[in-house]
Amino acid sequence: MKALQSAQKSSVLDLKAIVLLTVLCASWGLQQVTIKIANQGVSPILQSGIRSVGAAILVWIWMTACREPLFKKDGTLWWGIGIGFLFSGEFILIYWGLVFTNASRAVIFLYMSPFVVALGSQFFIPGEHLRKIQIMGLCCAFTGIVIAFWESLSFPTYKMLIGDCMLAIAAVLWGAVTVMIKASPLAGIGHSKTLLYQLGVSALVLPAASIVMNERGIVLMTPLIALCLAYQAVWVAFITYLVWFWLIRHYPVSRIASFTFLTPIFGVLAGGLLLNEPVSKSLLLALLLVGTGIYLVNRPDVNHASEQ
């Protein structure tokens, strides 16, 4: 409990956190484009495994340079292995689920994750109970996502339902990882080590899963594909994930999770700008609803502020 209280420095998001979260969501949205490009030469789950291997090496170098202990006995080993397996399972389900359903449907089910975080916070993280207006904000932001991808919500086939269920489970795993990091002894260790747990386990699990699922592996490697893989490993899995775990340590997870609704919006915009994919007019309404929802979730509690 003391570790949790010392780790959380602020009960609201300040300007620094808002800017960082916006950059993270834009980076993750752009990652969707790099994955599509790299898919031309590298199979999806192996691609994710390569990302984890590369980023894990970078985190290890970072921790060594900063003289952060790698093998200190702090009671977090099994917790770390646990979030590593959850993280691996999340990406296996995402990429495998996309075999059964289309990407735009997948976005809607995957971004149920902030609701999982909100629910988990109520039970496992002291002091992070959402008010009614914050719950309304989550619903507003999720409505924006549904509107942005409404055209893909045709009556599903049996095959699509399988993929939808897999993406919904992936959303639960994503939310569970976020809550577990904040509610467990992992909250009391450095965010670099927390990330290394996830990357280290997934660096072993994801390539093995690629082999078991009989993926095609690497069939083409061009400078552009290599650049896309480097972006995913260096910028996304190393730098942005370090920042994300730092944010989890210092701010309420239910508030920062609401910002992830921006990621698919940025993904659509990046696809339109870089891949000439169609961008619907409803995207502006979706962006407005997502922005409003994020505001409501992060709106300061006036009564609580006056008590302080």
Buried (B, 14 or more C-beta within 10 A) or exposed (E): EEBBEEBBEEBBBEEEBBEBBBEBBBBBBBBBBBBBBBBEBBBBBBBBBBBBBBBBBBBBEBBEEEEBEEEEEBEBEEBBBBBBBBBBBBBBBBBBBBEBBEBBBBBBBBBBBBBBBBBBBEEBBEEBEBBEEBBBBBBBBBBBBBBBBBEBEEEBEEEBEBBBBBBBBBBBBBBBBBBBBBBBBBBBBBBBBBBBBBBBBBBBBBBEBBEEBEBEEBEEEEEEBEEBBBBBBBBBBBBBBBBBBBBBBBBBBBBBBBBBBBBBBBBBBBBBEEEEBEBBEBBEBBBEBBBBBBEBBBBEBEEEEEEE
